[in-house]
Amino acid sequence: MPPLPSAPRLLFAVTTDLCFDQRMQRICGSLAAAGYRVQLVGWQRPGSPPLTAQPYAQFRLRGWFQRGKLFYLEYNLRLFVHLLGQRAAAWCAADLDTALPVWLRARLGGQPFVYDAHELFTEVPEVVARPAVQRVWRWVEGFVVPRARLAYTVGPALARVFAERYGRPVAVVRNVSRLQPPEPLPAASLAGSYILYQAPDMGRGLENLLDAMPQVAGRLVICGEGDLSAALRERASRLGLLASHSCPEGKVEFRGFVLPEALREVTRHAAVGIMLLENTGLSYYYSLANKFFDYVHAGIPQVLIDFPEYRALNEQFDVAELVADLQPATLAAALNRLLPGGEPARYQHLAANCRRAAPQLSWQHEERELLRLWAGVVPLGIKPPQ
C-alpha cells in the first residue's frame, strides 16, 4: 500500500548510482513501507542503467564531471538547486560528500538534518593519501556531524569514533542483507562454482589476490567496477589469468556492474566469498561491509581480513577463515582450505554456521532500529511542511 499523500516526506541524497546502492534501497524501502513518502536523489553516470522500480521516488542529477574536485563541486551545486525546489519534513545526507547542501536546505526550511555515515569519509584511502584534501573533509565533518538531529552509521566501532571526536551519540544501523527464503542449489553446483569478490576499489587487497590466483585451486569472479578496474584487468592479463586459447574459461573473470538482484544469484552460486581490506585508514580498519552479510546469507564461507568488527562477528558465528595479512601465499593457503581438495569438513562446518547465523544477521532486525530512530525525528502522522 503506497504512503498517504499527507504522510511526512523524507529526502535522501547520495553521490552513487541509485541502481547499485543496496543500503539506500533497503533504508528508503523500509521507510516507505512504514508509511513515509521518500525521495532518493543520486547521480547519473555515463553507463547508468535505467532506474529499477522501487516503492519510493527516485531522481538522478546529471552533469559534466564524474570524479575529482570538479565533480564534488558540480554535484553539490546541482544538488542544492534541486533541493531548493523540494519540500520535506526531514533531510538526510548519506556521507560527507552530500552533507553541506543537505544541511543548508534543512537549515533554510527549519527542518531536521540527519546524517547517515556509510563510512568514515575522512579516513578512506583516497582522502588519507592527500593531507590537504583530508583537512577540508575533516572541517566538513566537524561542521555537520554535531549539527545533525540524528546521526547513525554502519557499525559499533565507527559509532565510537564519531562519539569520541564530537561528544555526541551516533546510532548503528548495520548494512545487512534482507533475509530471503532459502532456495536449494543443484546437487552438483559446488564443483562448478567459484570464488567471488564484490566491488573492486582502492585498498581492497585485490592486487595481492590476483597475485595469489596462480596458486589457487579455483576461479575468481569479480563483480562491480571501481577506481582500479583498468589496472586490475591489466594485471590479470599480465599474469595470464584471463580467458585464452589454452584456458578458455580463465582463472579470473571480470563481470562488471551487476544489479543487486542478479548479484544475489551470482553470490548464491559461489563456493567462497572474499572480504579483504588494507589498513590504510580508520574507515577500512573499523568497517563492517555489506559483503560480509551477503556471503553469510548465501550460505558460503568466506576468507576475511582480521579487522576488529569482522573478528568480533566471526568469534560469535564462525563463518570465515581469517587472514592476518594480505600476502599472496597467505591468501592462497586460506582459499585452498575451502576449495575442492582442501578441508571439506571445515568448509561444511562454516557453511552450516552461515545458515544458522543468517536469521540473526538480517535487515529485518536492523530496520526495526531504523524505524525507531526516524520516529524520534519525524513521527508518522505529523503534517508535512507547507
N, C-alpha and C positions, 0 to 999 in steps of 0.2 A: 504494500500500500504506500503510495507516494506521500511525502510530508504535506501537511496542510499549508495553503498559501499564507496563513497567519503565523506559521511556525518561525522561530528565530532563525536568521540566516548567518552562516559562518563562512568566512572566506579564507582559503589557504593558498599560499604561494610557494612554489618551488622553482628551481632552475633546471630541473630534469625533464626528460621526455615522459609525459604522463602515461604512455602505454607500458612503460617498464618499471615505474616506481611502485613496487608492491607494497611498501609501507604506507604510502599515501592512499593507495587503493583500499587497503584494509581500514585505515583510520576514517577516511571520508565515507566509505561504505557503511561502517558501523554507526557513525553519527547520523547518516541519512536514514538508516533502518530504525534508529531510535526516535526519529521524528523531526530532526533538524533539516533545514534547507541548506545545502552545502554547494559551494563552488570551489573548484581547484584550478589554479592558474599555473601554467608551465610555459615551456619554450618550444617553439617549432624548430627542429633540426632539419638539415637538408635531406636526411634519409628517414625522417619520422614516418611511420606507417599511419594509416587513418586511425582516429581515436576509436577505442573499443567502447562498447555500450557499458555504462555504469549507472548506478542509482543516484547520481549526483551530477551537477552541471560541470562541464569542463571547458576551459578556454586556453588556447595557445597564443602567446605573444610571438611576433615574427620580427626579425631584424637582420642586420648585415653581418654581425660578428658572432663567432661560435666559441671563442676561447680568449683567455688573456684579459688584460685590464680593460680593453675597449668593450669586450663582451659584458663584463660586470657593470661598466658604466652605462652601456646602452640598455641592458636588461633592467637595471634599477630605474632608469628614467622612464622607460616604456611601462614598467610595472606601476610606477606611481601615477602616471597619466591614466592608466586603466583603472586603478583603484579609486581615483577621484570620481569616476562615473558610477561607482558601485555603492551599495548600502549594505550594511551588515551589523549584526548585534555584537560580533567579536571578530578579530582579525588575527590570523596565525601565520607566522613566518617559520618555514622549515629551513633551519640553518642560517648562518650569518649572512650568506650572500643574498638573501631576500629581506633581511631584518629591517634595514633603515627605512625603505619606503613603506613597509607594512606598519612599522611603529608610528611613522609620521601620519599615515592615514588614520590610524586608530586615535592618535592624539587630536587630530583636527576634528574628528567626529565625536570625541569624548567617550569612545567605546573601549573595552578591554583589549590589550595586546597580549598575545600568547606566543611563547617561543618553544618550538619543537626541535631539539638538537639531535639530529641523526648521527652526529659525530662531534668530536671536539675540534671544531673547524680550525682553530688557531694552531693545532698540533698535527695536522695532516702533513704527509711528507712534502707536498708541493709548496706548502706555506713555511714549514720549518726550515727548508733549504734556502729561503730568501728572507733574511732578518728584517729588511725594510718593509717587505710585504707583511710579515708576521706582526710587526708593530702596528700597522694600520688595522689589521683584523683584530688584534688584541684591544685596540681602542674601541672598535665597533662592539666587540663582545662586552667590554666593561661598561659601555653606554646602555646597551639594550637589555642585557640579562637582568640587572637589578630593577629595571622598569617594567618587566613583564608581570602581568597579573598572575599568570600561571606559566611555569616552565617545567618541561619534562624531557627526558632523554631515554636512550635505548638500554641502559644497563646501570646497575648499582655503582660500579666503580666510577663511571663518568659523572653520575649524580653527585658523588662525594667530591670530585674535583671541582665541579661548579660551586658546590656549597662552601668548600674551603676558600675558593677565590672570592666569592661575592657575599658570603654570610647569609644566604637565603636558601630555603628549601627548594629542591629540584626533585620532582617525582620521576618514577620509572614506568615506562610503557615499552616492554621489550618488543623487538622486531620479530615476532614469532609467526610462523605459518598458521593458517586456519586448518584445523583438523578435518580431513576429508574421510569419507567411508573407505575402508581398505578395499583395494582391488587386487585379485590374485594375478600373479605373473605366470607366464607359461613355465612348465617344469624345467625346460632346458635353457631358460633365459640367462642364467648366470654365466654359462660357458661363453656366450657371445657378447657379454656386456663389457663395460669399460670403466675407466677412472674418469671422474667428472670434476672439472673446475669451473665455477661460475664467476664471471666479471673480472677480466684481466685489467690490471691497472698498476700504477707505480707502487712499489713497496709491498707487493703481494708474493714475492718469492718465486715468481714464475720462471725467471731465467734459470734459477737453480733446479727447478722442477724439470725443465726441458733438458738440462744437462744430465739429470738423473735417468731420463727415459730410456737411453740405450741399455741400461742395466735392469730395467723393469719388465716383468713378465706380463705385460698388458698394454692396452691402448689408452691414450689420453684424449678426451674430448673437452675443448674449451669453448664455453658459451659466453656471449657478450663481446663488447668492444670497449677499449679504453685507450689511454694515452700511449701505451706501449704496444698496441696491437701490431703495427707495422714492424717494429723491431723484433717482436716475438716471432712473427711469421718468418722473418729473415733468418733468425737464429735457428728455428726449427728446420728450415731448408738447408742451412749450412751444416747442421748435424745429421742430415739425411733422414729426418723423421717424417717428412711429408710423403704423400702417396707418390709412387713411381712405378715404372715397369717391373722392377724387381720386388716391390712391395706395394701391390695395388691399393690396399686399404690404408697403409701408412701407420706409423706409431703415434702420430698426433694429428688431430682434426680440429680445425677452427670452424665453428658453426656460425659465428657472427651473432647479431642480435636475435634473441629468441623471446617471443612473447610469453608472459607468465604462465598461461595455461599450457602452452607447448613445453615450457621449461619443466613444469611438474612432471610431464610424461617422460622427458629426457632423463630427469633425475630418478624417476621410478625404475628405469631400466639400467641404471648404472650399478656397478658392483661395489665401488668405493668412491667416496667424496673426498675432496681436498679442501682444507681451510688453512691457508698459510698467510702469515704476515711478517714483515720485517719490523724490528723495534726501531722505527725511525721517528717516533714521536708518541706522546701520551695518547693520542686518539687511537692509534692502532694497538698500542700496548694494552689499553683498557677497553678495547672494542668488544662488542657482542653482536656479530653479524648474523643476518638472516640465513646465510648459507648453512650455519651450524644446525639450525632448526629445520631447514628444508631437507637436509640429509637424514635427520632423525625421523621426520615424518615419512620419508620414502623407505625407511627401514634398512638403510645402507650404512655400514660402518664408515668412519672417516679417519683420515690422517690429519692431525690437528696440532697447530702450534701451541706450545706450552706457555700461554699467557694467562694472567690471573682469572679472568672471567670464565674462560674455557676450561681451565684446570678445575675450578670450583664445580662447574656443571658435570665434568667428567668424573670427578670424585663421587658425585651423587648418583650418576646414572650409568657410568662405564659404557660409553658408546663409541669410543675412539682410541686410536693409537696416538699418544702424544709424542711430539718430537721436540727436543731441546734446542736444536739448531737446524739450519736450512742447507747444510752441506749435501751435495748430491748423493753421497754414499749413505747418509742418514735417511734421506727421503726414499731412496731405492729400497733399503732394508725394511723400512716400515710398510711400504706399499706391497712388497713381495710377501710379507707375512699374511696379508689379507687377500691375496690373489690366488688363483688356482696353482697348486704346487707349494703353497705356503703352509699356513697353520689353519686348516679348516675348522677345527674345534673352536679356536679363538674367534674366527670370523662368525660362526654361528652364534657364539655367546654374545658378541657385540650386536649382531643383528636382532637377536631376541630382546636385548636390553633397549634397543631403539623402539621396538614395538611396544614395550611396556612404558617407556618414557613419553611417547608421543601424546597420549591424552593429558598428561600433566603439563607439557610444554606446548600449549596450544593458544591460538588467538582468542578462542572462546573464553579463556581465563583473562587474558590481557585486556580485552575490550570492556570487561566489567570495570576495570580500573580506569580506563579511558573515559567511559561514560560518567563515572563518579567524579572525575576531575573536571570534566566540562560542565557537568551540572552545577558545580560550585562557581563557575564563571557565568554561564548563561543557562539558567534553569528553563526547561521546556515549559511553555505556557505564557512566557512574557511577550509583550507586544513588540514587534520589530520596530527599529528606529525609523522616524519619518524623514 
